[in-house]
Amino acid sequence: MFEARILQGSILKKVLESIKDLVTDANFECTANGFALQAMDSSHVSLVALMLRSTGFDHYRCDRDVTMGMNLLNMSKMLKCADNDDTITMKADDAGDVVTFMFENPKADKISDFQMKLMDIDTEHLGIPDTEYEATVKMSSNEFQRICRDLSSIGDTVTIAVTKDSVKFTTSGDIGEANITCRRTSDGDMKEEKVKTEEDGEKVHNTKSSEGQNVDIDLQEPVTLTFALRYLNSFCKATSLCENVRLQLSKELPVVVQYLIEDMGYVRFYLAPKIEE
Amino acid sequence: YVSQLHISSFFRTE
């Protein structure tokens, strides 16, 4: 028996929206640790890894490991029927061929359940080694989305160059070229900003993207890599999950684009670089 | 000429 109840159903809805255009069918692995997914896009250029830890759910029960193969477009259709403030419960029997999504509104006076057929998906599971990356960039997820969107109107690929003081995004196309440089902001800017207001004294709030780029760089070695913007734009569909995005880069390795999911886990996207031959 | 690498060439199959 698998049963997982998430109070903030909007998180699950957002997660699905962020991956459903990249991956068609995927196996969700339900274990005592949590609800996880690893899948490649159809071209095998990128990979998504999702982890929703059991401790982040309001209720979680997993008697034995279950693999649930789902069509993500169909799953998204079902989750779209849940309101953002609904609680969502997923249920499946160990040997069953359906998953049930149950939605409850905050007043608990409307309860819906949707059953979706599971599928057998034959897929290879890839081992992702722990890697020390040469460059780690943390920046506003809104800014990253904006940069990828803006550059994709000029070119198809982006070259990301990280130095200790800045991260530079470059593209070129038929109409010309573009460079966007985000300077590393001073220490501590990424965390929290203290704002003094007259009424309530000192108030702590997260910095908004409008106040700057909030770029934090951890660098072992300067790195320059080129990626297809189409995929990065797809990853940016996860923007609403987290205020910040973390990019990890190393020479000739896939970039890792990570969005943390508050108190629950993460969605990580891996994208293989383009190389000049 | 720029070519796109594949993700499976970086991570081994388990």
Chai-1 contact restraints between the chains, C-beta under 6 A:
chainA,res_idxA,chainB,res_idxB,connection_type,confidence,min_distance_angstrom,max_distance_angstrom,comment,restraint_id
A,M40,B,I7,contact,1.0,0.0,6.0,A-B,restraint_1
A,H44,B,H6,contact,1.0,0.0,6.0,A-B,restraint_2
A,H44,B,I7,contact,1.0,0.0,6.0,A-B,restraint_3
A,H44,B,S8,contact,1.0,0.0,6.0,A-B,restraint_4
A,V45,B,Q4,contact,1.0,0.0,6.0,A-B,restraint_5
A,L47,B,I7,contact,1.0,0.0,6.0,A-B,restraint_6
A,E124,B,T13,contact,1.0,0.0,6.0,A-B,restraint_7
A,H125,B,E14,contact,1.0,0.0,6.0,A-B,restraint_8
A,L126,B,F11,contact,1.0,0.0,6.0,A-B,restraint_9
A,G127,B,F11,contact,1.0,0.0,6.0,A-B,restraint_10
A,G127,B,R12,contact,1.0,0.0,6.0,A-B,restraint_11
A,G127,B,E14,contact,1.0,0.0,6.0,A-B,restraint_12
A,I128,B,F11,contact,1.0,0.0,6.0,A-B,restraint_13
A,P254,B,F10,contact,1.0,0.0,6.0,A-B,restraint_14
A,Y270,B,I7,contact,1.0,0.0,6.0,A-B,restraint_15
A,A272,B,L5,contact,1.0,0.0,6.0,A-B,restraint_16
A,A272,B,H6,contact,1.0,0.0,6.0,A-B,restraint_17
A,A272,B,I7,contact,1.0,0.0,6.0,A-B,restraint_18
A,P273,B,L5,contact,1.0,0.0,6.0,A-B,restraint_19
A,K274,B,V2,contact,1.0,0.0,6.0,A-B,restraint_20
A,K274,B,Q4,contact,1.0,0.0,6.0,A-B,restraint_21
A,E276,B,V2,contact,1.0,0.0,6.0,A-B,restraint_22
A,E277,B,Y1,contact,1.0,0.0,6.0,A-B,restraint_23
A,E277,B,S3,contact,1.0,0.0,6.0,A-B,restraint_24
